[in-house]
């Protein structure tokens, strides 16, 4: 890392975000005039050490190279703080939904130019989507890329999806909870993912989970883009879990083999039948309902993969 006194390479313009991770600033690179985002991470008293979440995020982002993953441009630090220099995007999906109520009903057709490298050849594909499809497709492309590089994001939510409003390009950010995964599955902590987007297998106490947890989160985001409010709510883990079961049905050994052996499953859970997704997420066309049902499958083994979701008929209409 480069030692930078007072961040003299960057002119800080304004604070644009704050969270448990630290503060994010909009800044200008004084040499190139480029607008960037500076993610400030405090090092503690006397610069006592870089948090493990920051080390994970840096190591993962250095390996990521995809148009739907935020780009890490640099890492700089002074005695008190570490700064991740990231490409700057206008706003997150949560703010976009709050300020653009037409997202779910916008039927404008949008040409999405997707570019990638394949065996050193630059390819481009132009797809025509509605605005909602545009964002969902890009989320799934970014997640598919992460999973193909053996990375679980583990905290997908609208606030961690940034949008360039000029091009409708969406990028996944905040890899502080991300993990590399392998086979056989390792044991992971269950305290991941914001509650409203946390997969049921995690809520039921499993320590062995994999890529389906990210797909569940994307399904929750998909429903929220349509409804413009979260599909599942709850102030505690058990309240949230029962809300999920109340909507999708209480699982059993027939619908989810092995569920009763999970540490936090209780035979005393109310036995709810599943509700129709069409009534839970009104206004979504049939192909979209089918895709959503596959993403919100309670059994992670039977949950659709991000890659297979990209090939779903919802994106061919």
C-alpha positions in Angstrom: 0.0 0.0 0.0 1.1 3.5 -0.6 1.6 5.9 2.3 -0.4 9.1 1.7 -0.3 12.1 4.0 -3.7 13.8 4.2 -4.8 12.0 1.0 -3.1 14.7 -1.1 -3.9 12.7 -4.3 -7.6 13.2 -3.8 -9.9 16.2 -3.2 -12.7 15.1 -1.0 -16.0 16.6 -2.2 -18.7 15.2 0.1 -19.7 12.4 2.3 -22.1 10.0 0.5 -22.5 7.1 2.9 -21.8 5.8 6.4 -22.1 2.4 8.0 -20.4 -0.1 10.3 -17.6 -0.3 7.8 -16.7 3.4 8.0 -17.5 6.3 5.8 -17.6 6.7 2.0 -16.7 10.0 0.3 -17.1 11.3 -3.2 -13.7 12.6 -4.3 -11.8 13.9 -7.2 -8.4 12.5 -8.4 -6.3 15.7 -8.6 -4.1 14.2 -11.3 -6.7 12.8 -13.6 -9.8 14.8 -12.6 -11.7 11.4 -12.3 -14.5 11.2 -9.8 -13.9 8.3 -7.4 -15.4 6.9 -4.2 -13.1 6.7 -1.1 -14.2 4.1 1.4 -12.5 5.1 4.7 -11.8 2.4 7.2 -10.4 3.4 10.6 -7.4 1.5 11.9 -8.1 2.1 15.5 -5.9 3.6 18.2 -2.4 4.2 16.9 -3.2 2.5 13.6 -3.5 -0.8 15.4 -4.3 -3.1 12.4 -6.4 -3.5 9.3 -9.8 -5.1 10.0 -10.2 -8.6 8.6 -13.3 -7.5 6.6 -11.2 -4.9 4.8 -8.4 -7.4 4.0 -11.0 -9.8 2.6 -12.6 -7.0 0.5 -9.3 -5.8 -0.9 -8.0 -9.3 -1.7 -11.3 -10.3 -3.5 -11.7 -7.1 -5.4 -8.2 -7.3 -6.7 -9.1 -10.5 -8.4 -12.5 -9.3 -9.7 -12.7 -8.0 -13.3 -16.3 -7.7 -14.4 -18.5 -4.9 -15.6 -21.1 -5.7 -12.9 -18.6 -5.7 -10.0 -17.3 -2.4 -8.6 -13.7 -1.8 -9.6 -11.0 -1.2 -7.0 -8.7 1.4 -8.4 -6.2 1.8 -5.6 -5.6 1.3 -1.8 -4.0 4.2 0.1 -3.5 4.9 3.8 -2.2 7.2 6.4 -1.5 6.6 10.1 -5.1 6.5 11.2 -7.1 5.2 8.3 -7.2 2.9 5.2 -8.9 4.1 2.1 -10.2 1.9 -0.7 -10.4 3.9 -3.9 -13.3 2.7 -5.9 -15.0 3.7 -9.1 -17.9 6.2 -8.3 -21.5 5.5 -9.2 -24.5 7.8 -8.7 -26.7 6.0 -6.2 -27.7 2.6 -4.8 -30.7 0.5 -5.8 -32.6 1.3 -2.6 -32.4 5.0 -3.3 -33.2 4.4 -6.9 -36.4 2.5 -5.9 -37.3 5.3 -3.5 -36.9 8.0 -6.1 -38.1 6.2 -9.2 -41.5 4.6 -8.4 -42.0 3.6 -12.0 -39.2 0.9 -11.8 -41.6 -2.1 -11.7 -44.0 -0.8 -14.3 -41.5 0.9 -16.7 -42.0 -0.8 -20.0 -39.3 1.2 -21.8 -37.1 -1.1 -23.8 -33.5 -0.6 -22.9 -30.5 -1.8 -25.0 -27.9 -3.3 -22.7 -24.5 -3.7 -24.1 -22.7 -6.4 -22.3 -18.9 -6.7 -22.9 -16.5 -9.3 -21.6 -13.3 -11.1 -22.5 -13.3 -14.7 -23.7 -10.0 -16.3 -24.6 -8.5 -12.8 -25.1 -11.2 -11.8 -27.5 -13.5 -8.9 -26.6 -17.1 -9.8 -27.2 -20.2 -7.7 -27.1 -23.9 -8.7 -26.8 -26.8 -6.3 -27.1 -30.0 -7.4 -25.2 -33.3 -5.5 -25.1 -34.9 -5.5 -21.6 -37.4 -3.6 -19.5 -35.8 -1.5 -16.8 -36.5 -4.1 -14.0 -35.1 -6.9 -16.2 -32.1 -4.8 -16.9 -31.1 -4.5 -13.3 -32.0 -8.1 -12.3 -30.0 -9.5 -15.3 -27.0 -7.5 -14.3 -27.2 -8.6 -10.6 -27.3 -12.2 -11.8 -24.4 -11.7 -14.1 -22.3 -10.2 -11.3 -23.3 -13.0 -8.9 -22.6 -15.7 -11.6 -19.1 -14.2 -12.1 -18.5 -14.2 -8.3 -19.6 -17.8 -8.0 -17.5 -18.9 -11.0 -14.6 -17.5 -9.2 -15.5 -19.3 -6.0 -16.6 -16.2 -4.1 -19.8 -15.9 -1.9 -20.9 -12.3 -1.5 -23.1 -13.1 1.6 -24.6 -9.6 1.9 -26.5 -8.8 -1.3 -29.2 -6.2 -0.7 -30.3 -3.0 -2.6 -27.9 -0.8 -0.6 -25.0 -2.9 -2.0 -26.0 -2.5 -5.6 -24.9 0.8 -7.2 -26.3 2.3 -10.4 -24.8 4.5 -13.1 -27.9 6.5 -14.1 -26.4 7.6 -17.4 -26.0 4.0 -18.7 -28.3 2.0 -16.3 -25.2 -0.1 -15.4 -25.5 -1.8 -12.1 -22.5 -3.0 -10.0 -22.2 -5.1 -6.9 -20.2 -3.5 -4.0 -19.2 -4.1 -0.4 -17.4 -7.4 -0.3 -16.5 -7.1 3.4 -18.5 -10.2 4.3 -17.5 -12.1 1.2 -15.7 -15.5 1.4 -13.9 -17.8 -0.9 -15.5 -21.2 -0.9 -14.3 -24.7 -1.9 -15.4 -28.2 -2.1 -16.1 -29.9 0.3 -18.1 -27.1 1.8 -16.5 -25.4 4.7 -18.2 -24.3 7.9 -19.1 -20.6 7.9 -20.6 -18.3 10.5 -24.4 -17.9 10.3 -24.2 -14.2 11.2 -24.2 -13.0 7.6 -26.5 -11.1 5.3 -28.9 -8.4 6.3 -31.9 -10.0 7.9 -34.4 -9.2 5.2 -32.2 -11.0 2.6 -30.9 -13.9 4.7 -31.5 -17.4 3.3 -33.7 -19.8 5.4 -30.9 -22.3 5.7 -28.8 -19.7 7.6 -31.8 -18.7 9.7 -32.2 -22.4 10.7 -28.7 -22.6 11.9 -26.7 -24.3 9.2 -23.0 -23.7 9.1 -22.5 -25.3 5.8 -23.9 -23.2 3.0 -22.8 -22.2 -0.4 -23.9 -20.2 -3.5 -27.7 -20.7 -3.0 -27.6 -18.1 -0.1 -26.7 -15.4 -2.6 -29.4 -16.5 -5.0 -32.0 -16.3 -2.2 -30.9 -12.7 -1.6 -31.2 -11.8 -5.3 -34.8 -13.3 -5.2 -35.7 -11.1 -2.3 -34.3 -8.1 -4.2 -36.2 -9.1 -7.3 -39.5 -9.2 -5.3 -38.7 -5.8 -3.7 -38.1 -4.2 -7.1 -41.6 -5.3 -8.1 -43.4 -4.5 -4.8 -41.2 -1.5 -3.9 -41.0 -2.9 -0.4 -39.4 -6.0 1.1 -41.3 -9.2 0.6 -40.3 -10.6 4.0 -40.2 -8.5 7.2 -39.4 -9.2 10.9 -37.6 -7.5 13.7 -35.9 -10.7 14.9 -34.6 -13.9 13.2 -37.5 -16.0 14.4 -40.1 -13.4 13.4 -38.5 -13.1 10.0 -38.3 -16.9 9.6 -41.9 -17.3 10.5 -42.8 -14.6 8.0 -41.0 -16.5 5.3 -42.8 -19.7 6.2 -46.1 -17.9 6.3 -45.6 -16.8 2.7 -43.8 -19.8 1.2 -45.1 -22.6 3.4 -43.5 -24.4 6.4 -41.0 -26.9 5.1 -40.9 -30.5 6.0 -38.9 -33.6 5.0 -40.9 -34.0 1.9 -40.4 -30.4 0.6 -36.9 -29.9 2.0 -35.1 -33.2 2.9 -32.9 -32.7 6.0 -34.6 -29.6 7.2 -35.7 -31.1 10.5 -32.1 -31.9 11.4 -31.0 -28.3 11.2 -30.2 -26.9 14.7 -32.8 -24.2 14.9 -35.7 -26.1 13.3 -38.6 -26.8 15.6 -41.3 -29.3 15.1 -43.6 -26.8 16.9 -43.4 -24.3 14.0 -46.9 -23.5 12.7 -47.7 -25.7 9.7 -48.5 -23.1 7.0 -49.4 -23.9 3.4 -47.6 -21.9 0.7 -49.4 -18.8 -0.7 -49.5 -18.1 -4.4 -46.6 -15.9 -5.4 -48.9 -14.1 -7.8 -50.8 -12.7 -4.8 -47.6 -12.0 -2.8 -46.0 -10.1 -5.8 -48.8 -8.7 -7.8 -48.1 -7.3 -11.3 -45.3 -9.7 -12.1 -45.8 -11.6 -15.4 -46.0 -15.4 -15.3 -42.4 -16.0 -16.5 -41.2 -13.6 -13.7 -43.3 -15.5 -11.1 -41.7 -18.8 -12.3 -38.2 -17.4 -12.0 -38.9 -15.9 -8.6 -40.3 -19.2 -7.3 -37.2 -20.9 -8.3 -35.0 -18.3 -6.6 -37.0 -18.4 -3.4 -37.1 -22.2 -3.2 -36.7 -23.0 0.5 -34.6 -26.1 -0.2 -31.1 -24.7 -1.2 -30.3 -27.9 -3.1 -33.3 -27.3 -5.4 -32.8 -23.5 -5.7 -31.9 -22.3 -9.2 -28.3 -21.2 -9.7 -27.4 -17.7 -10.8 -26.1 -19.0 -14.1 -29.3 -21.0 -14.8 -31.4 -18.0 -13.8 -29.7 -16.0 -16.6 -31.0 -18.5 -19.1 -34.6 -18.4 -17.8 -37.4 -17.5 -20.2 -38.1 -14.3 -18.2 -35.2 -12.8 -20.0 -36.4 -14.0 -23.4 -39.7 -12.3 -23.5 
